[in-house]
Amino acid sequence: MAMGSKLNRTLMDFIERQPLFFVATAAPEGRVNLSPKGLKTLKIMNESRIVWLSLSGSGNETAAHLAETDRMTLMFCAFSGEAMILRVYGHAKVVHPRADAWSELARLFPPMAGSRQIFDLEIDLVQTSCGSGVPLMDFQAERGTAELLPFYEAMGDEGVRDYWRRKNMLSIDGKPTHVL
């Protein structure tokens, strides 16, 4: 196991090759949330900062948790090639579309229907482990380009906001997400 406080070029290259990452957050009380993410929604800003675009979904746990505590962990696993697990720990903030910083950060990503927030993570610890228990798997394709994105495109902007009102205003523990 190796630890440090910043990403080096080898770790940045590893992150950029991964089609999938996991995000974990927890409020001081309530459930821990762990979610898989994909669709090229993550950008490395520098050795100590990562941002990722959150698309609409059936819940909005990460935003609710960050409203109470700013802790976040990202995990990347090698499902092909040399075995490795990389965990990136830090403190994150939520950037909503109504925030001043949204325009600058949103330009980092292609326009995607249902874009809900951008999470901005300042890294304070980087940890690698062997990953030899992670199975080898073949990546076939992104699902979201065929399923998720057209679903939100068909809704239009107002339909997406209505969806947020119905599904994304509160966490499963009843915590506000501040999505609107």
N, C-alpha and C positions, 0 to 999 in steps of 0.2 A: 504494500500500500504506500502510495506517495501522496504527500500533501504540500500545498503551497497557498499563496494568497492571490495569485494571478494566473491567467491562462497563458501558456507559451504557444509558439507557432504550431507545434505538433498537436497540442490539444485543440487549438482552433481548427486545424485541418480535419481532425477527427470529428468534431461537432458538425462541420460543414458537409461531411459525407453521410451523416445519419439522416434517414428519411423520417425518423420518429424520435421524439423526446418525451419525457414525463415531467410534470410539474406537481410539486407537493406544497401545500400550505395548511395552516391550522390556526384558528382563532384561539385565544387563551382558554376558552371553554367550547365544547361541542366536538363535532367530528373532524377528523383529519381528512383532507381531500387529496386524492392522487389521480391525475388525469393524463391520458396520452394526447399528444399534439403532433401535427404534421403539416402538410401542404406548404412547406417552405415559408413558414410564418415566423422564423427566428433569424435575427441578425446579430452578429458580434460587432459591437461598436469599437471596442478596444480590449486590451487584456484584462480589464476589470469591470466591463459593462456589457450586458446583453439585453436586447429588447425583443419582445415577441408580441405578435398581433393575435388577439383573442377574437375568434369568430363566435357568432351566436350558437348556442346549443341549448340543451334541455335544462341546464342549470348554470349558475354563475358563482360558484363557491369561491373561487380565487379572489374575485373582487370583494366579496363580503369579508373574507378573512383578512385581506390587506387593509380594510377599513379599521380593523382592530389591532393588528400587529403586522409589521412589515416583513416578517420572515418568509423566505421562499427558498426552495431547493429545486434545481433542475437535474434530471438524470438522463444520461445518454448511455446506450448499450450497443456494443458491436454484435450485430446478428449475422454478420459475414466477415470474412477476413480474420485478422488477428484478434483474439479475445481481449476485451477491456470494458470496464464500467467507469464512467466519469460522473461524479457528482459535483455540482456547482452550488455553493451555499451563498446566501447574501440577503440583502434588504432591498425590497422592491416598492415601487409606487405605481399607482394606477393612473393612466392618462386616458380620459374619456374624450369622445369626439368634440365635446363642447369646450375642452381645455385649450389654452393657447399653444401648448406644445404638440397638440395633435397634428397639425398641418406638417410640421417639420418631420415628425416621426413617421407619419402615414406614408410619406413619399418614399420611404425605404422599402415598401411592399407594393406589389401589384394591387390594383383595386380589386377588392373581394366583397361580394354581397354579404351582408350580415356582420361586417367588421364592427366589433363592439367596444373593445378597449385595446390599449397597448400597455403591456407591463414592462417596466424599466427596472432592471435588476443591477444593483451595484454588488459586485462579488467581494466576499471577504474570506472565503475558503474554497479551495479546489482540491478534490480528492480523487485519486484513481485506485481501482482495485482490479484484480486479475480478470474477472468475468468469465472464467472457464466453466461456470455452471449455466451460462446463458446459451440456449440452443442456437445452432446455425439455422438460419431461415433465409429464403429467397424473397426479395422484394419484387412484387409484381406490378403494382400501380397505386397511385393515390386514389382513394375512394371519393374524396370530397369534390373533385372536379366533375364527377359524373352524378353525384347525389346531393351533397351538402350545398355547394354553391348555387346550382340551379334552383334548389328549394327556396333559398332566400332571394334570389334574383326575381323569381316569380311573384314574391310578396310585394316587392317594391319597398321604398324607404318607410312609408307609413305602416305598411303591413309588418315590417320588421319591428318597428317601435311598438306596435300592438302586441306582437309576440313577446317582446321584452316585458311589457306590462303584465302579461299572463304568466310567463315562465321564468323571468330573470330578475325580478325585483327583490326577492328574498332568497336566502340560502335555505338548505334543507333544515337548518337549525333556527330559521326565522330571522336571520341577520340581514339587514339591508345591504344591497349591492351598489346602490347609487348609480345604476345604469342610466337612469333618466333624471 
